[in-house]
Amino acid sequence: MIAARVELTSSAEETEALAADLAAQLRGGEVLLLSGELGAGKTAFVRGLARGLGAPPEEVASPTFVLLTSYEGRLVLHHADLYRLASGEASELGLEELPGANGVLAIEWADRLPEAPWLRVLRVRLEHREGDLRQVTIEPLQDA
């Protein structure tokens, strides 16, 4: 089980490194629910997950207009961005069928989901602090 933790990062690179560290603990089937205001580092966190899973981090961009992108690595990283969706529209994407046993699903703007029906869920909150600091809170909600 992944332990809850709170970390401070002072750059996008540190946020990515934290996520890459977390990715090393993922075994498939996990869903990461990312929340935080614009510019808090959600996409940087997903880039770090990609790096930690052996997927090309340089390909990770905010999929605001694509909604869902997948990257091949040790585990398939499915990256969803719900920013442009109203809360009711998210249920039409079929995200509940992801990530599968060989994948990980990272959802930006996860507060737009009506529910989290997965078995292994981590909540990741990214918050602005003074200057360039970000507070990253990782909490297992279910058997993560």
C-alpha positions, -999 to 999 in steps of 0.1 A, spaced: 0 0 0 12 35 -8 16 57 22 0 91 25 26 119 23 29 157 20 59 172 1 70 207 -9 85 212 -43 101 244 -56 101 237 -94 84 217 -121 115 194 -121 111 186 -84 73 180 -89 82 156 -118 108 138 -96 83 133 -68 58 118 -93 85 96 -109 93 83 -74 57 75 -68 54 58 -102 81 33 -92 56 20 -65 27 16 -90 19 -19 -100 -11 -14 -124 -47 -7 -119 -42 26 -99 -61 57 -106 -47 91 -95 -72 119 -90 -53 152 -95 -67 185 -82 -53 220 -79 -58 254 -95 -44 264 -128 -6 264 -129 -3 242 -97 17 215 -115 -8 188 -124 7 183 -159 42 184 -145 32 157 -121 19 135 -149 51 141 -169 69 127 -138 46 97 -137 54 91 -174 92 92 -167 88 69 -138 68 44 -158 93 44 -187 70 64 -211 85 95 -229 78 124 -206 84 149 -234 53 137 -251 31 146 -221 12 179 -225 -20 191 -210 -46 172 -231 -72 199 -225 -85 196 -261 -79 159 -266 -94 148 -232 -75 115 -231 -40 104 -242 -22 72 -235 16 66 -233 33 32 -235 59 23 -208 63 -4 -181 26 3 -175 4 22 -199 -2 57 -186 -37 70 -195 -39 108 -190 -73 125 -189 -80 162 -185 -115 171 -175 -110 209 -173 -134 217 -202 -161 193 -191 -191 200 -169 -194 175 -140 -221 155 -157 -202 151 -190 -173 133 -174 -194 101 -169 -197 99 -207 -160 93 -213 -159 57 -202 -130 63 -178 -144 37 -154 -132 10 -179 -96 23 -174 -68 18 -163 -69 -20 -166 -44 -43 -149 -15 -31 -171 -22 6 -168 -24 37 -146 -50 64 -150 -41 100 -141 -71 124 -142 -65 162 -140 -94 182 -127 -108 151 -111 -133 171 -90 -155 171 -121 -160 133 -118 -194 124 -103 -178 94 -85 -146 74 -83 -156 37 -90 -121 23 -90 -106 -1 -64 -71 15 -61 -74 53 -59 -49 79 -49 -59 116 -44 -31 140 -54 -37 177 -44 -12 203 -57 -14 237 -40 4 270 -45 24 281 -16 46 312 -12 69 320 -41 75 290 -64 66 264 -37 40 238 -43 25 215 -16 18 181 -30 -5 159 -9 -8 122 -18 -36 103 -1 -47 67 -8 -85 67 -8 -88 30 -14 -64 0 -17 -36 19 -35 
